Amino acid sequence: MKTLLTKITIATVAGAALSLGVMDVNPAQADTVIDTTPSWDGTSEITIFGEPDTATYGQTFTVGSDNILNDFTFFLNDFSDPDAIDFAAYVMAWDGTKATGSILYQSGPQSTTGASGMEQFTFNTGGISLTSGQKYVAFLSASNFFDGIDGLGSMGLPFSDVYAGGDFVYYNNGSDFSALTTNGWDCTECGFGDAAFKATFTSAQSVPEPASVLGLLTVSALGTAAKFKGNKKEKAE
C-alpha cells in the first residue's frame, strides 16, 4: 500500500507540473525602464522653471510592449528667491507639438524644499494603462499654482540625446494651463536632448510565478495523499 501511495503522489504532482508546462519555463520578463540618468552628472541643468518664467518642463516618451506606467522621476533645483517652486506632475498623450486629450495622471501639489542641489521627485501613478506605440508626455507644471511670489529653479538635464523615444520639452504658458493642449509648445525638438528622467513600465498581464503555482499544487497533492492514507488506516483499524 505504501508503494502505491507514493506512486499516486508522484503521479499527481508530475501531472500538475506537466499540465502547467513548468518543466520548461522561461524566466519572468523584466520591467521596461527608461533611464537617462547614467548620462547625467547630477548637476547639469536647464533654467528657468517656475513662476513667473517657464511654467512647464517635461519629457516625451514612447510606450513599448510593457504599457503600464508605474512611476516616473524628474530632478529639480530651486533658487529659493523668495519662494519654493509649487507645481504638480502630469501625464498626457502627445501629438508631436503639444499635449492632447484628457489628463491621464495628475499628482497632488508639490513644492521644492530649498535643499542644496538637485531634489528627486518620483511620482507613483498607481499603474496607468497606456497604448503601446503611442507617444506621451510626462511633465511638471507650475501653472495652477501661481501665487504672485516668484518661485524659480532648474531641471536636471544631461544635454545629450540618450533616449531615442522622446525629448525634453517646455512651454512658457504662464498661469494658463489650458494652453498646454491648445497651442504648440515652445520647445518640442529643440536640440537639448533629454531631461534627467526615469520611468518604469510593466506588462498589462500579471502572470503567476510557475514555481509558486507548482508549490501550491504540490501541497494540495500531498494533502490529498495524506487524506487517502488516513482513510486507509481507519479502515484497517
FINUFI-176421 format. One record per atom (N, C-alpha, C, O, CB): x, y, z. Coordinates in steps of 0.001 Angstrom, whole numbers, padded with zeros to 6 digits, always signed. Glycine has a CB too. Layout:
BEGIN
XYZ
...
This chain:
BEGIN
+000839-001219+000000
+000000+000000+000000
+000862+001254+000000
+000521+002238-000655
-000943+000015+001225
+002016+001228+000753
+002889+002401+000823
+003456+002715-000551
+003547+003881-000934
+004028+002175+001833
+003844+001669-001305
+004386+001868-002648
+003341+002470-003559
+003648+003374-004336
+004892+000550-003229
+002109+001988-003482
+001014+002508-004289
+000750+003961-003965
+000531+004762-004874
-000246+001688-004076
+000763+004324-002683
+000520+005700-002253
+001593+006621-002796
+001287+007720-003258
+000466+005792-000725
+002861+006189-002748
+003966+007001-003267
+003799+007244-004752
+004023+008356-005229
+005312+006324-002994
+003408+006213-005489
+003208+006349-006928
+002080+007324-007238
+002180+008122-008170
+002910+004989-007554
+001005+007258-006453
-000126+008175-006663
+000308+009613-006435
-000042+010500-007214
-001301+007820-005725
+001073+009851-005365
+001525+011211-005039
+002419+011764-006132
+002215+012888-006590
+002269+011226-003701
+003411+010984-006555
+004338+011435-007598
+003600+011693-008894
+003864+012686-009571
+005449+010404-007823
+002684+010819-009248
+001933+010974-010491
+001083+012224-010459
+000979+012926-011465
+001058+009758-010744
+000465+012519-009309
-000387+013708-009186
+000422+014980-009353
+000026+015879-010095
-001103+013719-007833
+001579+015064-008652
+002420+016261-008728
+003013+016416-010108
+003007+017516-010662
+003532+016206-007688
+003527+015335-010678
+004129+015403-012007
+003106+015804-013046
+003400+016594-013944
+004755+014066-012380
+001886+015255-012927
+000833+015606-013874
+000483+017071-013808
+000283+017714-014838
-000398+014780-013620
+000407+017610-012588
+000110+019037-012420
+001210+019878-013019
+000941+020891-013664
-000075+019388-010941
+002474+019461-012809
+003604+020217-013343
+003587+020216-014856
+003799+021256-015479
+004923+019646-012836
+003338+019062-015457
+003323+018973-016904
+002178+019756-017509
+002335+020373-018562
+003243+017539-017334
+001014+019739-016848
-000139+020466-017377
+000113+021954-017397
-000446+022659-018237
-001381+020166-016559
+000954+022460-016481
+001289+023885-016453
+002478+024213-017335
+002755+025382-017601
+001575+024327-015037
+003175+023195-017788
+004357+023429-018585
+005521+023934-017764
+006426+024560-018316
+004053+024395-019673
+005534+023685-016459
+006580+024243-015610
+007871+023448-015677
+008858+023825-015046
+006103+024311-014187
+007884+022366-016421
+009125+021628-016574
+010081+022353-017519
+011281+022077-017524
+008842+020219-017085
+009552+023275-018314
+010379+024009-019263
+009837+025428-019362
+009065+025731-020271
+010400+023312-020664
+010231+026305-018435
+009695+027657-018407
+010815+028655-018585
+011973+028375-018279
+008940+027922-017100
+010454+029827-019085
+011404+030922-019220
+011292+031830-018016
+010218+031911-017420
+011165+031710-020522
+012365+032524-017629
+012284+033468-016511
+011260+034551-016805
+011023+034886-017965
+013660+034100-016230
+010647+035105-015751
+009661+036172-015925
+010299+037361-016627
+011448+037701-016345
+009072+036604-014563
+009577+037992-017531
+010099+039125-018285
+010297+040330-017371
+009443+040648-016543
+009157+039481-019442
+011437+040991-017538
+011754+042141-016695
+010918+043343-017098
+010416+043415-018220
+013246+042481-016780
+010771+044293-016171
+010078+045537-016465
+010861+046333-017504
+012066+046149-017669
+009878+046368-015180
+010149+047222-018202
+010804+048173-019093
+011126+049431-018305
+010256+049985-017633
+009912+048500-020328
+012356+049879-018382
+012786+051070-017655
+013423+052056-018623
+014359+051711-019345
+013775+050700-016523
+012916+053276-018635
+013575+054383-019329
+014394+055117-018279
+013861+055504-017239
+012532+055350-020045
+015672+055312-018535
+016532+055969-017550
+017655+056715-018264
+018582+056098-018788
+017116+054936-016550
+017570+058029-018284
+018613+058839-018917
+019695+059266-017932
+020691+059868-018333
+017999+060066-019560
+019513+058964-016651
+020427+059497-015633
+021851+058941-015684
+022760+059621-015208
+019862+059229-014288
+022105+057739-016234
+023503+057317-016342
+024353+058265-017195
+025577+058284-017067
+023567+055923-016922
+023702+059054-018071
+024426+060020-018899
+024440+061419-018287
+024896+062373-018917
+023811+060076-020283
+023943+061536-017071
+023840+062832-016386
+024843+062887-015247
+025050+061893-014550
+022401+063070-015851
+025477+064062-015052
+026481+064194-013993
+025893+064584-012642
+026625+064751-011667
+027506+065211-014395
+024576+064729-012587
+023919+065062-011325
+023815+066542-011043
+023192+066941-010059
+024636+064420-010215
+024421+067378-011898
+024400+068827-011663
+023988+069646-012881
+023425+070729-012716
+025751+069279-011209
+024247+069171-014090
+023899+069965-015275
+022392+070180-015313
+021620+069295-014945
+024384+069268-016580
+021980+071367-015763
+020574+071763-015611
+020150+072732-016694
+020981+073329-017378
+020340+072387-014244
+018853+072879-016837
+018290+073880-017729
+017379+074785-016912
+016639+074316-016048
+017515+073219-018912
+017438+076080-017190
+016674+077073-016436
+015895+077951-017403
+016237+077956-018585
+017606+077935-015544
+014870+078695-016989
+014426+078822-015619
+013005+078296-015540
+012132+078716-016299
+014517+080293-015125
+012778+077368-014608
+011473+076742-014446
+010745+077337-013245
+011345+077568-012195
+011620+075220-014286
+009444+077584-013412
+008631+078023-012281
+007902+079321-012538
+007712+079723-013686
+009486+078174-011072
+007493+079975-011468
+006760+081245-011533
+007722+082406-011369
+008493+082414-010410
+005659+081306-010450
+007713+083397-012268
+006767+083624-013369
+007330+083241-014733
+006752+083619-015752
+006352+085073-013393
+008431+082509-014787
+009058+082189-016066
+008425+080959-016715
+007202+080821-016723
+010553+081962-015874
+009249+080073-017254
+008710+078915-017958
+007979+078005-016979
+008595+077414-016092
+009833+078143-018681
+006683+077896-017140
+005859+077196-016142
+005828+075692-016328
+005436+074968-015414
+004458+077719-016185
+006238+075203-017504
+006077+073777-017791
+007333+073181-018415
+007797+073636-019460
+004888+073559-018717
+007871+072168-017767
+009003+071380-018269
+008569+069915-018309
+007804+069470-017454
+010292+071572-017367
+009056+069166-019301
+008680+067757-019344
+009547+066922-020262
+010571+067378-020769
+007266+067631-019766
+009117+065698-020463
+009820+064730-021306
+008792+063891-022050
+007871+063340-021447
+010766+063823-020459
+008956+063798-023369
+008100+062899-024133
+008715+061498-024128
+009926+061340-023971
+007908+063418-025592
+007868+060490-024300
+008348+059110-024327
+007402+058262-025158
+006237+058613-025347
+008476+058537-022894
+007908+057157-025646
+007123+056239-026463
+006912+054937-025702
+007858+054375-025149
+007817+055973-027822
+005683+054465-025674
+005338+053260-024916
+005635+052011-025734
+005249+051910-026899
+003854+053285-024501
+006324+051065-025109
+006624+049795-025755
+005575+048744-025429
+004425+049074-025140
+007997+049304-025337
+005973+047479-025477
+005016+046397-025217
+004560+046368-023758
+003424+045992-023470
+005634+045053-025586
+005442+046763-022839
+005033+046940-021439
+004348+048297-021333
+005012+049333-021369
+006267+046841-020448
+003032+048296-021203
+002282+049546-021366
+001653+050089-020084
+000842+051013-020144
+001210+049341-022373
+002008+049538-018939
+001501+050062-017668
+002580+050951-017053
+003626+050460-016630
+001101+048900-016688
+002326+052250-017004
+003283+053181-016407
+003096+053179-014897
+002040+053565-014395
+003108+054619-016984
+004117+052746-014180
+004035+052653-012723
+004546+053900-012012
+003975+054324-011008
+004808+051459-012248
+005615+054481-012528
+006173+055666-011881
+007097+056402-012841
+007557+055843-013837
+006931+055279-010595
+007360+057660-012525
+008340+058435-013289
+009001+059448-012364
+008459+059802-011317
+007670+059149-014503
+010185+059909-012773
+011022+060733-011902
+011648+061895-012662
+012125+061733-013785
+012114+059885-011263
+011640+063073-012033
+012386+064242-012506
+013249+064767-011359
+013088+064358-010209
+011419+065359-013034
+014167+065679-011689
+015060+066275-010699
+015009+067797-010816
+015159+068344-011909
+016513+065758-010882
+014797+068479-009686
+014699+069936-009657
+015670+070526-008639
+015987+069905-007624
+013263+070369-009333
+016130+071733-008934
+016962+072502-008003
+016372+073903-007919
+016400+074644-008902
+018476+072542-008464
+015839+074274-006762
+015199+075594-006658
+016207+076664-006251
+017260+076378-005682
+014042+075552-005644
+015838+077926-006571
+016691+079068-006254
+016262+079752-004962
+016995+080583-004426
+016676+080067-007398
+015072+079407-004458
+014525+079999-003217
+014598+081525-003252
+015205+082151-002383
+015290+079469-001983
+013972+082105-004265
+014055+083570-004420
+012693+084205-004714
+012387+084433-005884
+015033+083921-005542
+011892+084489-003749
+011999+084076-002345
+011199+082812-002032
+011244+082305-000911
+011533+085199-001445
+010463+082303-003032
+009537+081198-002763
+010073+079895-003335
+010920+079903-004228
+008149+081500-003350
+009582+078789-002822
+009850+077479-003423
+009068+077369-004729
+008205+078197-005020
+009467+076316-002443
+009378+076347-005502
+008608+076096-006719
+007414+075221-006349
+007577+074119-005825
+009491+075413-007828
+006231+075720-006623
+004998+074966-006383
+004510+074431-007727
+004401+075185-008695
+003896+075861-005689
+004221+073153-007786
+003901+072542-009081
+003153+071229-008860
+002930+070806-007726
+005194+072299-009914
+002775+070601-009958
+002229+069242-009932
+002774+068497-011139
+003270+069108-012085
+000657+069248-009933
+002678+067176-011100
+003137+066335-012203
+001940+065780-012963
+000881+065530-012388
+004029+065184-011683
+002126+065594-014254
+001028+065156-015117
+001548+064186-016176
+002740+064158-016484
+000341+066371-015788
+000625+063391-016727
+000888+062577-017913
-000276+062765-018863
-001440+062657-018476
+001087+061064-017549
+000060+063050-020129
-000956+063203-021162
-000416+062616-022463
+000783+062372-022594
-001356+064703-021345
-001306+062393-023416
-000872+061976-024747
-000182+063154-025430
-000411+064309-025072
-002078+061465-025599
+000653+062856-026405
+001447+063870-027104
+001221+063728-028602
+001349+062633-029149
+002963+063738-026759
+000881+064845-029279
+000592+064768-030716
+001746+065234-031599
+001585+065374-032811
-000626+065586-031027
+002896+065473-030999
+004062+065918-031764
+004428+067358-031503
+005587+067741-031657
+003817+065733-033224
+003446+068173-031105
+003711+069584-030805
+003133+070035-029469
+003536+071066-028930
+003154+070449-031902
+002187+069259-028935
+001520+069673-027689
+000874+068470-027005
+000736+067397-027591
+000451+070761-027975
+000487+068678-025758
-000285+067659-025044
-001686+067606-025637
-002201+068609-026131
-000340+067958-023510
-002291+066439-025583
-003615+066300-026180
-004474+065341-025359
-003960+064475-024652
-003503+065808-027633
-005798+065513-025467
-006718+064634-024758
-006846+064989-023292
-006527+066102-022874
-006273+063209-024892
-007315+064033-022526
-007539+064260-021097
-006263+063998-020299
-005323+063373-020791
-008681+063363-020581
-006249+064484-019070
-005126+064217-018169
-005221+062760-017718
-006236+062345-017158
-005132+065198-016934
-004178+061997-017960
-004165+060576-017618
-003654+060332-016204
-004020+059353-015554
-003311+059809-018611
-002811+061230-015746
-002314+061169-014363
-002038+062584-013888
-001503+063406-014632
-001023+060285-014255
-002404+062863-012650
-002119+064154-012021
-001749+063911-010566
-002491+063262-009828
-003341+065125-012132
-000605+064432-010161
-000189+064284-008765
-000883+065332-007906
-001561+066222-008420
+001348+064404-008630
-000708+065220-006622
-001123+066283-005727
-000132+067432-005801
+000893+067307-006470
-001250+065766-004287
-000407+068556-005130
+000512+069702-005126
+001879+069307-004558
+001973+068578-003571
-000085+070868-004306
+002922+069802-005202
+004297+069532-004789
+005030+070856-004586
+004652+071878-005159
+005032+068649-005840
+006071+070828-003773
+006919+072010-003575
+008354+071564-003364
+008614+070555-002708
+006427+072861-002368
+009281+072325-003924
+010684+072081-003617
+010944+072513-002177
+010141+073235-001585
+011623+072840-004612
+012062+072072-001619
+012309+072300-000191
+013403+073311+000104
+013615+073673+001261
+012661+071013+000461
+014102+073773-000928
+015215+074681-000689
+016500+073962-000344
+017504+074598-000023
+014871+075631+000407
+016478+072634-000406
+017682+071854-000119
+018748+072139-001169
+018436+072467-002313
+017360+070341-000072
+019990+072013-000774
+021099+072259-001685
+021163+071183-002763
+021025+069995-002473
+022421+072318-000915
+021371+071605-003996
+021497+070659-005097
+020162+070157-005608
+019102+070678-005262
+022332+069499-004674
+020242+069133-006438
+019057+068575-007073
+018213+067756-006094
+018739+066999-005278
+019462+067712-008255
+016907+067923-006193
+015963+067102-005432
+015273+066140-006393
+014869+066522-007491
+014913+067991-004680
+015148+064908-005971
+014469+063904-006783
+012987+063872-006449
+012597+063811-005283
+015095+062517-006570
+012166+063916-007500
+010713+063814-007337
+010226+062607-008137
+010280+062600-009366
+009990+065132-007805
+009753+061596-007425
+009234+060387-008057
+007729+060312-007838
+007241+060501-006724
+009935+059120-007498
+007016+060038-008897
+005553+060022-008859
+005054+058613-009177
+005280+058095-010271
+004957+061057-009861
+004378+058007-008216
+003792+056682-008393
+002381+056842-008947
+001508+057403-008284
+003779+055887-007051
+002164+056357-010138
+000893+056593-010828
-000213+055646-010391
-001385+055892-010677
+001090+056470-012309
+000140+054574-009706
-000858+053562-009383
-001059+052572-010508
-001885+051665-010406
-002165+054215-009049
-000292+052746-011601
-000374+051820-012728
-001394+052253-013759
-002489+051693-013821
-000709+050439-012241
-001048+053250-014575
-001981+053707-015614
-001694+052973-016922
-000539+052784-017306
-001874+055250-015819
-002758+052569-017588
-002643+051817-018832
-002520+052778-020012
-003393+053615-020239
-003858+050881-019018
-001428+052645-020757
-001185+053467-021932
-001219+052580-023178
-001313+051357-023067
+000176+054213-021817
-001143+053182-024342
-001227+052441-025594
+000159+052206-026172
+000911+053155-026394
-002103+053186-026603
+000497+050960-026413
+001802+050633-026991
+001965+051314-028346
+001046+051319-029164
+001968+049104-027135
+003148+051889-028575
+003435+052584-029819
+003049+054048-029820
+003445+054791-030719
+002746+051905-030927
+002280+054478-028828
+001830+055870-028728
+002859+056701-027967
+003539+056201-027071
+000448+055952-028030
+002963+057981-028338
+003868+058891-027633
+003072+059682-026599
+001937+060093-026843
+004590+059852-028632
+003693+059884-025443
+003086+060612-024326
+004080+061641-023800
+005257+061641-024161
+002650+059637-023190
+003572+062520-022937
+004445+063484-022278
+004200+063436-020773
+003063+063542-020312
+004209+064917-022832
+005276+063275-020022
+005245+063422-018561
+005828+064798-018281
+006902+065132-018781
+006060+062260-017808
+005127+065599-017485
+005623+066966-017294
+005295+067501-015915
+004392+067022-015229
+005043+067887-018346
+006060+068513-015532
+005823+069265-014304
+005350+070645-014707
+005928+071263-015601
+007108+069340-013406
+004311+071134-014061
+003788+072456-014396
+003437+073228-013137
+002811+072706-012214
+002559+072337-015302
+003860+074490-013125
+003537+075397-012018
+002317+076250-012328
+001913+077074-011508
+004727+076296-011707
+001727+076063-013499
+000676+076962-013983
-000501+077120-013029
-001027+078222-012875
+000171+076471-015294
-000916+076046-012395
-002077+076112-011497
-001728+076560-010085
-002578+076531-009195
-002745+074769-011434
-000475+076977-009873
-000029+077298-008517
+000619+078679-008416
+001320+078968-007446
+000947+076248-008041
+000385+079525-009410
+000919+080887-009344
+000242+081624-008189
-000984+081633-008077
+000700+081648-010697
+001059+082239-007333
+000513+082965-006176
+001055+084385-006061
+000888+085039-005031
+000819+082207-004900
+001710+084860-007128
+002244+086219-007121
+003621+086337-006498
+004180+087433-006444
+001311+087116-006400
+004180+085229-006024
+005521+085238-005435
+006434+084374-006301
+006140+083204-006546
+005497+084720-003953
+007536+084949-006760
+008443+084217-007636
+008964+082951-006962
+009418+082980-005818
+009610+085108-008052
+008891+081855-007684
+009456+080583-007235
+010114+079922-008429
+009433+079352-009282
+008364+079653-006603
+011438+079995-008493
+012160+079599-009695
+013210+078535-009403
+013641+078351-008265
+012815+080809-010331
+013607+077842-010462
+014643+076834-010312
+015010+076227-011651
+014755+076813-012703
+014195+075751-009353
+015609+075052-011603
+016088+074387-012808
+015718+072912-012773
+015369+072364-011728
+017610+074556-012957
+015803+072288-013931
+015566+070845-014049
+016850+070171-014489
+017578+070702-015328
+014413+070539-015050
+017135+068997-013924
+018304+068235-014341
+018206+067846-015804
+017159+067397-016272
+018466+066991-013477
+019328+068025-016531
+019337+067761-017972
+020754+067356-018377
+021691+068118-018138
+018855+069018-018788
+020938+066188-018977
+022285+065766-019377
+022805+066438-020644
+023979+066291-020985
+022299+064289-019575
+021935+067181-021350
+022302+067846-022598
+022857+066860-023624
+023835+067148-024313
+023324+068939-022326
+022226+065712-023711
+022577+064734-024732
+021330+063931-025078
+020445+063740-024244
+023731+063800-024250
+021277+063470-026311
+020115+062719-026784
+020376+061237-026533
+020847+060521-027417
+019833+062995-028305
+020067+060790-025329
+020391+059415-024938
+019201+058470-025061
+019365+057252-024989
+020904+059393-023518
+018013+059021-025244
+016805+058204-025365
+016132+058521-026697
+015702+059652-026927
+015827+058456-024170
+016042+057523-027569
+015537+057746-028922
+014033+057940-028992
+013523+058426-030002
+015920+056601-029791
+013308+057570-027937
+011848+057593-027997
+011188+058880-027572
+009961+058946-027506
+011324+056526-027174
+011986+059938-027274
+011381+061195-026832
+012409+062290-026653
+013580+062120-026991
+010632+060989-025539
+011958+063431-026111
+012819+064597-025944
+012365+065421-024744
+011230+065309-024281
+012817+065461-027220
+013280+066247-024256
+012911+067277-023291
+012049+068310-024007
+012342+068691-025140
+014178+067942-022652
+010979+068764-023340
+010080+069767-023922
+009739+070815-022865
+009802+070549-021665
+008780+069101-024473
+009376+072009-023331
+008922+073031-022379
+007948+073983-023054
+007837+074038-024279
+010120+073817-021802
+007236+074742-022193
+006292+075738-022708
+006199+076904-021733
+006000+076716-020533
+004892+075109-022941
+006345+078112-022273
+006180+079344-021490
+004699+079716-021444
+004284+080713-022036
+007024+080515-022098
+003928+078930-020757
+002477+079135-020760
+001968+079897-019547
+000758+080072-019400
+001782+077813-020833
+002867+080360-018669
+002448+081147-017516
+001422+080415-016668
+001579+079231-016372
+001883+082472-017969
+000387+081117-016286
-000658+080525-015439
-001800+079916-016251
-002817+079513-015687
-001213+081576-014497
-001633+079850-017575
-002689+079328-018445
-002458+077840-018723
-001819+077476-019710
-002746+080124-019774
-002976+077001-017857
-002783+075561-018029
-003465+075054-019298
-002969+074122-019933
-003319+074806-016810
-004581+075647-019672
-005331+075183-020844
-004536+075336-022132
-004802+074642-023114
-006640+075942-020961
-003559+076245-022133
-002749+076456-023333
-001911+075231-023685
-001464+075091-024824
-001842+077658-023144
-001699+074353-022724
-000877+073165-022970
-001485+072239-024011
-000768+071466-024646
-000669+072404-021682
-002798+072308-024192
-003474+071444-025163
-004035+072205-026361
-004601+071601-027272
-004589+070696-024485
-003880+073519-026361
-004439+074308-027468
-003369+074926-028358
-003639+075230-029521
-005324+075402-026923
-002166+075118-027838
-001084+075733-028612
+000134+074813-028658
+000373+074022-027746
-000696+077099-028010
+000896+074937-029744
+002142+074194-029821
+003118+074690-028761
+003217+075893-028523
+002759+074316-031220
+003839+073769-028124
+004779+074167-027083
+005989+074867-027695
+006292+074690-028875
+005225+072945-026264
+006672+075659-026881
+007803+076446-027380
+008969+075572-027819
+009666+075894-028782
+008269+077415-026316
+009177+074488-027125
+010307+073614-027458
+009828+072178-027477
+009404+071646-026451
+011476+073789-026449
+009894+071543-028648
+009497+070141-028752
+010663+069266-029221
+010857+068163-028710
+008310+069998-029713
+011420+069747-030171
+012647+069070-030613
+013696+070151-030844
+014090+070430-031977
+012406+068205-031925
+014133+070746-029753
+014994+071932-029834
+016482+071623-029761
+017303+072541-029775
+014641+072881-028737
+016837+070371-029683
+018244+070017-029633
+018837+069968-028242
+020051+069826-028096
+019008+070966-030438
+017996+070085-027201
+018515+069992-025833
+018731+068535-025402
+019369+068275-024382
+017556+070684-024862
+018202+067602-026174
+018301+066201-025775
+017178+065825-024833
+016028+066212-025037
+019646+065923-025120
+017513+065071-023805
+016516+064558-022869
+016692+065152-021483
+017782+065582-021108
+016594+063043-022793
+015605+065169-020733
+015679+065534-019317
+016345+064394-018548
+016402+063263-019030
+014258+065840-018738
+016847+064698-017355
+017240+063628-016430
+015929+063002-015962
+015191+063603-015181
+018128+064172-015196
+015650+061823-016433
+014293+061271-016362
+014346+059761-016200
+015201+059087-016776
+013483+061643-017620
+013420+059243-015407
+013251+057801-015261
+011766+057468-015368
+010915+058253-014950
+013839+057299-013905
+011462+056308-015924
+010082+055817-015959
+010113+054296-015959
+010965+053684-016603
+009312+056361-017211
+009180+053689-015234
+009123+052233-015127
+007769+051724-015616
+006719+052243-015237
+009377+051781-013670
+007816+050703-016461
+006607+050121-017045
+006572+048614-016780
+007611+047964-016665
+006543+050406-018570
+005364+048080-016687
+005184+046639-016615
+004134+046218-017632
+003460+047054-018233
+004778+046199-015186
+004008+044912-017813
+003038+044368-018748
+001630+044477-018182
+001437+044508-016966
+003369+042912-019077
+000661+044534-019066
-000740+044606-018641
-001192+043301-018010
-002122+043301-017204
-001642+044949-019826
-000554+042184-018358
-000931+040882-017824
+000058+040473-016751
+001268+040455-016976
-000994+039820-018940
-000466+040149-015593
+000368+039683-014487
+000303+038167-014438
-000745+037595-014138
-000086+040303-013131
+001420+037514-014732
+001460+036055-014792
+002028+035507-013495
+003113+035925-013091
+002296+035572-015997
+001331+034578-012817
+001867+033999-011580
+003188+033295-011833
+003396+032738-012912
+000864+033019-010966
+004082+033312-010855
+005341+032596-010965
+005055+031097-011036
+004356+030575-010167
+006276+032930-009772
+005580+030381-012055
+005322+028941-012183
+005712+028165-010937
+005000+027243-010538
+006069+028383-013375
+006842+028525-010309
+007292+027800-009122
+006278+027912-007995
+006053+026956-007252
+008649+028325-008658
+005659+029103-007872
+004669+029309-006814
+003435+028455-007050
+002899+027840-006128
+004276+030783-006727
+002995+028428-008300
+001816+027631-008633
+002091+026157-008394
+001255+025443-007841
+001394+027864-010091
+003282+025699-008819
+003635+024299-008624
+003690+023956-007148
+003273+022875-006731
+004972+023986-009287
+004215+024898-006353
+004297+024671-004915
+002927+024457-004317
+002735+023568-003487
+004983+025836-004231
+001966+025277-004741
+000606+025140-004226
-000007+023803-004621
-000674+023146-003822
-000267+026281-004731
+000236+023416-005878
-000316+022150-006337
+000347+020969-005634
-000300+019962-005347
-000153+022020-007846
+001650+021106-005358
+002358+020036-004654
+001777+019832-003266
+001515+018709-002837
+003855+020349-004559
+001578+020974-002560
+000990+020902-001224
-000387+020275-001280
-000745+019446-000443
+000909+022293-000591
-001172+020692-002302
-002526+020153-002442
-002492+018651-002688
-003272+017893-002112
-003267+020857-003585
-001561+018233-003565
-001467+016815-003895
-001033+015993-002696
-001563+014910-002452
-000499+016603-005045
-000060+016513-001942
+000401+015802-000752
-000705+015703+000293
-000843+014699+000993
+001625+016501-000156
-001505+016802+000377
-002623+016780+001321
-003634+015720+000949
-004170+015023+001812
-003300+018139+001379
-003892+015602-000349
-004831+014581-000822
-004307+013183-000521
-005049+012289-000113
-005084+014737-002330
-002979+013024-000740
-002375+011719-000483
-002446+011367+000992
-002722+010224+001354
-000923+011697-000957
-002194+012367+001851
-002237+012127+003294
-003640+011724+003735
-003813+010836+004569
-001779+013377+004062
-004642+012397+003155
-006029+012073+003487
-006360+010647+003068
-007036+009898+003773
-006993+013062+002813
-005846+010302+001873
-006071+008948+001364
-005462+007915+002304
-006073+006887+002595
-005479+008795-000049
-004248+008203+002776
-003556+007298+003694
-004322+007174+005009
-004440+006086+005573
-002122+007792+003958
-004849+008326+005496
-005602+008324+006746
-006856+007487+006641
-007207+006751+007563
-005962+009735+007148
-007533+007605+005502
-008753+006824+005300
-008459+005322+005301
-009223+004523+005843
-009428+007228+003984
-007333+004961+004679
-006960+003547+004637
-006655+003023+006035
-006993+001893+006386
-005748+003338+003720
-006002+003885+006828
-005639+003490+008189
-006893+003246+009022
-006969+002284+009785
-004757+004569+008852
-007889+004146+008861
-009129+003992+009620
-009825+002686+009262
-010362+002005+010136
-010067+005177+009363
-009816+002337+007988
-010471+001099+007563
-009737-000123+008123
-010354-001125+008485
-010533+001024+006022
-008410-000017+008185
-007621-001144+008689
-007907-001396+010147
-007903-002543+010595
-006134-000893+008491
-008161-000312+010914
-008462-000445+012330
-009872-001001+012516
-010317-001187+013649
-008315+000911+013044
